[in-house]
C-alpha cells in the first residue's frame, strides 16, 4: 500500500494527533506511538494501532514531518525543545 493510503489510515486512527498534547510530546514518544501503537499520555491521545508492519521507519518519520507542517511556529519550537531534552 502506498504511503498516501497509509497516511489516510494513520489520520483516521488517531483523531487527536494535531492536538496541543501532541506538540507537547518528544519526537521519540510520537515515533514510538506510531510504530508500536498505544495510548501515549491517557489524557492526550486516542487509542492507536501499531503501524510497524505497514510503514518503514523512514515512512513513519515522513508522516510525523507532514503532521508538523500543520503546527504553528510556536508549537514547532516548543516541540523541538522537548525533543532535545
N, C-alpha and C positions, 0 to 999 in steps of 0.2 A: 504494500500500500504506500502511496506517495506521502511525503512529509505534509503536503497540504491537507490531505484527508485526515492525517493524524492530528494536525493542529485543530481541526474541527472537533474531532473526538475529544481531544485534550480540553478544549474550552467548554464543551458541554459537560465534561466530567467534573470540572471544578469551577463552579459558578462564582466563587469568591476570589479568584486568582488576582483580580485587579483591585482588591480591597486595600485599605490602608494597612491592614495587618501584613499583607504580602510585602509591601515596601519596607516593613519593619523586620524582615527576616533576612538572614545572611544568605549569600549565594549557595553555600553548601547545604543549607536546610532546604531551600527551594529545589535544588537539584535532586536531593535525596527523596523528597516527596514525589517528584515526577517519576524518578527511576523506580522507587520501591513502594510507592503508594502510601497511604496512611492519612492521618488527620492533621499532622503538624500540631500547632497550638490549638486546643479544642475550641477556643473562642474565636479563632480566626479562619480556619479552613474547613471546607466541606469535605466529606469523605471522598477519597480519590483512589482509583485502581492504579496498580503499578504499570508503567509503560516500558520497563526494561526489555521486554520481549518484542516490542513493536518499534522502539526507537533506539538508534545508536546513541552513544554518548554525545557525539557531535550534533545530532538532531535535537537532543534534549537541550543542549546549550543554545542551539538556534531558536528553539521555542521560547526559552527564557529571555533571550535577547529581544525577540519580537515583542514579548509582553512588556518589556521595559521601555519600548518605544512609545507606549501609551501612557507612561508615567510623566509627571511634571519634572522639570529640572530639580526642584527641591526634593521630590521623592527619590529621584535617582541619586542625588548627593547623599541623602540620608542612608539609603541602602548601601551605597559604596562604603560609607564609613562603618556600617555594621559588618560588612563582609571583610573589611581589613583588620578587624579586631581579633 
